[in-house]
Amino acid sequence: MLALRLVFWFCAGALAWTHVGYPLVAALLAAIRPRRVRKADGEPIVAVIIAAHNEEDVIARRLENLLELDYPSDRLEIVVASDASTDRTNEIVDEFAARDPRIRLVRCPRGGKVAAQNLAVRLTSGEVLAFSDANATWAPDALRKLVRNFADPDVAYVCGQLRLQAADGTNREGVYWRYELWLRGSESNLGSVTGGNGAVYAVRRSDYLEVDPRFGHDLSLPYKLAQRGRRAVYDPDAHAFEKPSRDLEDEYRRKVRMFEHGWLMMLTGGFLRGGGPVYLVELVSHRLVRYASGILHVVLLAVSLALVRQGLVYEIALSAQLAWLVLAAAGRLKISIPGAGLAYYYFLVTWATVVSLVRYFRFGVPAVWEKAPGTR
């Protein structure tokens, strides 16, 4: 029984740390000794790169949005890296390029998002490389907000704030996303973030890394740059907007795909090599333990069942877990109970970490990607 008790407390402690303890400690340390970014307005030459695969429904809107940015036209290049699109994406981009010399189409063989980005980077000459998704839109000042961070010579990467909105423009950011943005801000103030987002980010050309095409930039660039002694920071004033997934089941499938790439990086990508002790704690606490949360929950439930007659604490723990599962089921059935929706969302995200690990070992991780229809 002693071994089971040790497993129980390890799993419970790890889950409490990754979800509650670490965020609070990170926020406290960031408030006590923040590592500020020295920002200054500037207008470096920027290449904005959009990787696209069959994006005919949104690419025109995306290009119109980029052409309306508050940034000098002679210092801006817009490149669409078409990953073997078979719809009208290339034709639409060519039409825009014929009207505006800032726009350029790069036709890429089918190789996935990162491969398309790498090829586009080689064919551009901007001092700063900015990236976004085809279905995103940027605030007019988003690019200026991003590049001002490069006035700090230690900054190699900066991501902005993704705002999730419904089609009518109303806010759709949930509790979990606001929590993640708050934690990202704390990590940035500590030194470097452990992850960004694909909707709005930029990298100095001199710091850009051509990572494995199966890796996503969101997770790989921050940790690889931090391992080189460079900073990856978050600027909450650089806003991008996207539609959220149309339902939680779509979000679950998106998370499974995302976590598959995350497991690949953690298990084969030198995830914990360097970056300093503070950043190592960030990676373990926010990413490694969070990705393992599904396994931790399964093990915790199993040992709670085995220990339920060994003391009141184990009875309470088992009851709490079963109550959470019932609440998540109510959320799945759309029963109007306070907290049911959040419980179901947490269940799906947590279970996605388990499914993604199984899929990683069974099938590996493809470099190519398919867009999520509900976010277009």
C-alpha positions in Angstrom: 0.0 0.0 0.0 2.9 2.4 0.6 3.8 2.3 -3.1 0.3 3.1 -4.1 0.1 6.0 -1.6 3.4 7.4 -3.0 1.9 7.1 -6.5 -1.3 8.8 -5.3 0.5 11.8 -3.8 2.9 12.1 -6.7 0.0 12.3 -9.3 -2.1 14.6 -7.1 0.9 16.9 -6.5 2.0 17.0 -10.1 -1.5 17.9 -11.2 -1.9 20.6 -8.5 1.5 22.0 -9.4 1.0 22.3 -13.2 -2.5 23.8 -13.0 -2.4 25.9 -9.8 0.9 26.0 -8.0 3.2 26.8 -10.9 1.0 29.5 -12.4 0.8 31.3 -9.1 4.5 31.0 -8.4 5.4 32.2 -11.9 3.1 35.2 -11.5 4.6 36.0 -8.1 8.2 35.8 -9.3 7.4 37.8 -12.4 5.9 40.5 -10.3 8.8 40.6 -7.9 11.6 40.5 -10.4 10.3 41.1 -13.9 12.7 41.0 -16.8 11.4 43.9 -18.9 11.6 44.1 -22.7 13.2 47.3 -23.9 10.7 48.4 -26.6 11.1 51.2 -29.1 9.3 52.2 -32.3 11.0 51.2 -35.5 10.3 50.2 -39.1 12.6 47.4 -40.1 12.0 45.7 -43.4 9.5 42.9 -42.7 8.4 39.8 -44.7 5.0 38.6 -43.6 4.7 34.9 -44.5 1.3 33.1 -44.7 1.5 29.3 -45.2 -1.6 28.2 -47.0 -3.1 24.9 -48.2 -6.5 25.2 -50.1 -7.5 28.5 -48.4 -9.6 29.9 -51.2 -12.4 30.8 -48.8 -10.2 33.1 -46.6 -7.1 34.1 -48.5 -8.5 37.2 -50.2 -9.7 38.5 -46.8 -6.3 37.8 -45.3 -4.4 39.7 -48.0 -6.8 42.7 -47.8 -6.2 42.8 -44.0 -2.4 42.7 -44.4 -2.5 45.4 -47.1 -4.3 47.7 -44.6 -1.7 47.4 -41.9 -0.3 50.6 -40.5 3.2 50.0 -41.8 5.3 51.6 -44.6 4.5 49.9 -47.9 8.1 50.1 -49.0 9.3 48.2 -46.0 6.7 45.4 -46.2 6.7 42.2 -48.2 3.7 39.8 -48.1 4.5 36.2 -49.1 1.9 33.4 -49.4 3.6 30.0 -49.3 1.1 27.8 -51.0 1.6 24.2 -49.9 0.5 22.5 -53.1 -2.9 24.1 -53.0 -5.3 22.5 -55.5 -8.2 25.0 -55.2 -8.2 28.7 -56.3 -5.8 29.8 -53.6 -2.9 30.4 -56.1 -5.1 32.1 -58.6 -6.5 34.5 -56.0 -3.0 35.4 -54.7 -1.8 35.9 -58.3 -4.6 38.4 -58.8 -3.6 40.3 -55.8 0.1 40.2 -56.8 -0.8 41.7 -60.2 -2.3 44.7 -58.4 0.2 45.2 -55.6 4.0 44.5 -55.8 4.2 43.8 -52.1 2.4 40.5 -52.5 4.2 37.4 -53.8 3.2 33.8 -54.3 5.6 31.0 -53.6 4.4 27.6 -54.9 5.7 24.8 -52.6 5.6 21.1 -53.0 3.3 19.4 -50.5 5.4 19.2 -47.4 3.5 20.7 -44.6 3.3 24.1 -43.0 6.8 24.3 -41.6 8.4 23.2 -44.9 6.4 25.9 -46.7 7.5 28.5 -44.2 11.2 27.4 -44.5 11.1 27.7 -48.3 9.4 31.1 -48.1 12.0 32.4 -45.6 14.9 31.4 -48.0 13.3 33.5 -50.8 12.8 36.7 -48.7 15.2 39.3 -47.4 13.4 41.1 -44.6 15.3 41.9 -41.4 12.2 40.6 -39.5 10.1 37.5 -40.4 6.5 37.7 -39.3 4.1 34.7 -39.6 0.4 34.2 -39.4 -2.4 31.9 -40.4 -4.6 32.2 -43.5 -7.7 32.5 -41.4 -6.5 35.1 -39.0 -6.8 38.9 -39.2 -4.5 41.4 -37.5 -5.3 44.7 -35.8 -3.9 47.6 -38.0 -1.1 48.2 -35.5 -0.2 44.5 -34.8 2.9 44.5 -36.9 4.3 47.7 -35.3 3.6 46.2 -31.9 5.5 43.1 -32.7 8.6 44.7 -34.2 9.0 47.2 -31.4 10.2 44.3 -29.2 13.3 43.8 -31.4 14.7 47.1 -30.0 15.8 44.8 -27.2 18.9 42.9 -28.6 18.1 39.9 -26.4 14.7 39.3 -28.1 14.7 36.8 -30.9 11.0 35.9 -31.0 7.8 37.6 -30.1 4.2 36.4 -30.2 1.1 38.5 -29.9 -2.3 38.0 -28.4 -4.8 35.8 -30.2 -8.4 37.0 -29.6 -11.1 34.4 -30.3 -14.3 35.9 -31.8 -17.5 34.6 -33.2 -18.6 35.5 -36.8 -20.5 38.5 -35.5 -17.3 39.9 -33.8 -18.4 39.0 -30.2 -15.8 37.7 -27.8 -15.5 33.9 -27.5 -12.5 33.6 -25.3 -13.1 31.0 -22.6 -11.8 30.7 -19.1 -9.0 28.3 -20.2 -7.7 30.6 -23.0 -7.7 33.6 -20.6 -5.8 31.5 -18.1 -3.2 30.5 -20.7 -2.7 34.1 -21.8 -2.2 35.2 -18.2 0.4 32.4 -17.7 2.1 33.3 -21.0 2.5 36.9 -19.7 4.1 35.7 -16.5 6.5 33.4 -18.3 7.5 36.3 -20.7 8.3 38.5 -17.7 10.4 35.7 -16.2 12.5 35.6 -19.3 10.9 33.5 -22.1 7.6 31.9 -23.0 7.3 28.2 -23.4 4.9 28.5 -26.4 3.5 30.9 -28.8 0.6 30.9 -31.3 0.5 30.6 -35.1 -1.8 33.6 -35.6 0.7 36.4 -34.8 4.4 36.1 -34.2 7.7 37.3 -35.5 11.4 36.3 -35.5 14.6 38.1 -36.3 16.0 36.7 -39.5 19.4 36.2 -37.9 17.7 34.0 -35.2 15.4 32.0 -37.5 15.8 28.2 -37.3 14.8 25.7 -39.8 13.3 23.1 -37.5 12.1 19.6 -38.4 9.1 20.0 -40.7 7.1 17.9 -38.3 7.7 20.4 -35.5 5.4 23.4 -35.2 6.8 26.9 -34.7 4.5 27.5 -31.8 6.3 25.2 -29.4 9.7 24.6 -31.1 11.0 28.1 -31.7 10.6 29.4 -28.1 12.5 26.6 -26.5 15.1 26.2 -29.2 15.9 29.9 -29.1 15.9 30.0 -25.3 18.5 27.1 -25.4 20.7 29.5 -27.5 20.5 32.2 -24.8 17.9 34.2 -26.7 14.5 35.5 -25.5 11.1 34.5 -26.7 8.6 37.0 -25.4 4.8 37.8 -25.5 3.4 41.2 -26.4 -0.3 41.3 -25.4 -0.8 44.5 -27.3 -0.2 42.9 -30.7 -3.7 41.6 -31.5 -4.8 38.9 -34.0 -8.3 37.6 -34.3 -9.7 34.1 -35.3 -12.9 32.2 -35.1 -12.8 29.5 -32.4 -13.5 25.9 -33.2 -17.2 25.5 -34.0 -17.7 23.0 -31.1 -15.7 21.2 -28.4 -15.4 18.1 -30.4 -13.7 20.0 -33.2 -11.4 21.6 -30.6 -10.7 18.1 -29.2 -9.5 16.9 -32.7 -7.4 20.0 -33.1 -5.8 19.4 -29.7 -5.0 15.8 -30.6 -3.2 16.9 -33.7 -1.3 19.6 -31.8 -0.3 17.3 -28.9 1.0 14.8 -31.4 3.6 17.3 -32.6 4.2 18.3 -28.9 5.0 14.7 -27.9 7.4 14.5 -30.9 9.3 17.5 -29.8 9.4 16.5 -26.1 10.6 12.9 -26.8 13.0 13.5 -29.8 13.6 17.2 -30.1 16.0 17.9 -27.2 13.3 19.6 -25.3 15.1 19.8 -21.9 18.6 20.7 -23.1 19.7 24.0 -21.8 17.9 27.3 -21.4 18.9 27.9 -17.8 17.3 26.5 -14.6 14.3 28.9 -14.5 13.4 28.1 -18.1 13.8 24.4 -17.4 11.3 24.6 -14.6 8.9 26.5 -16.9 9.2 23.7 -19.6 8.7 20.9 -17.1 5.9 22.6 -15.2 3.9 24.1 -18.0 4.6 21.7 -20.9 5.9 18.3 -19.9 3.7 17.8 -16.8 0.7 19.4 -18.6 1.1 17.0 -21.5 1.3 14.1 -19.0 -1.8 15.3 -17.2 -4.1 12.7 -18.9 -1.9 9.9 -17.8 -1.6 11.4 -14.3 -5.4 11.5 -14.1 -5.9 7.9 -15.2 -3.3 6.7 -12.7 -4.7 8.9 -9.9 -8.2 7.5 -10.5 -6.9 3.9 -10.5 -4.9 4.2 -7.2 -7.8 6.2 -5.6 -10.1 3.2 -6.2 -7.4 0.9 -4.8 -6.9 3.1 -1.7 -10.5 4.1 -1.0 -10.8 2.1 2.2 -7.4 3.3 3.5 -8.5 6.7 4.8 -10.8 9.6 4.5 -8.5 11.6 2.2 -8.7 8.8 -0.4 -12.5 8.7 -0.1 -12.7 12.4 -0.6 -10.2 12.2 -3.6 -12.2 9.5 -5.3 -15.5 11.3 -4.7 -14.1 14.5 -6.1 -12.9 12.7 -9.3 -16.2 10.9 -9.8 -18.1 14.2 -9.3 -15.9 15.9 -11.9 -16.6 13.1 -14.4 -20.3 13.4 -13.7 -20.1 17.2 -14.2 -18.1 16.7 -17.5 -20.8 14.2 -18.7 -23.4 16.9 -17.9 -21.4 19.3 -20.1 -21.3 16.7 -22.9 -25.1 16.3 -22.7 -25.5 20.1 -22.5 -27.3 20.0 -19.2 -27.4 23.4 -17.6 -25.3 23.0 -14.5 -22.8 25.6 -13.4 -19.3 24.6 -14.4 -20.4 21.7 -16.6 -19.1 23.2 -19.8 -15.7 23.9 -18.3 -15.5 20.4 -16.8 -16.2 18.9 -20.2 -13.7 21.1 -21.9 -11.0 20.1 -19.4 -11.9 16.4 -19.8 -11.5 16.6 -23.6 -8.2 18.5 -23.5 -6.9 16.1 -20.9 -8.0 13.0 -22.7 -6.5 14.4 -25.9 -3.0 14.2 -24.3 -3.5 10.5 -23.9 -4.9 9.8 -27.3 -2.2 11.9 -29.0 0.5 9.9 -27.2 -1.0 6.6 -28.3 -1.3 7.9 -31.9 2.3 9.2 -31.8 3.6 5.7 -30.9 1.3 4.0 -33.4 1.5 6.2 -36.4 4.2 8.8 -35.9 3.6 12.5 -36.8 3.0 13.6 -40.4 4.5 16.9 -41.6 1.4 17.9 -43.6 -1.6 19.4 -41.9 -5.3 19.9 -42.7 -7.1 23.1 -41.7 -9.9 23.1 -39.2 -13.1 23.9 -41.1 -14.9 25.4 -38.2 -12.3 28.2 -37.7 -12.7 29.5 -41.3 
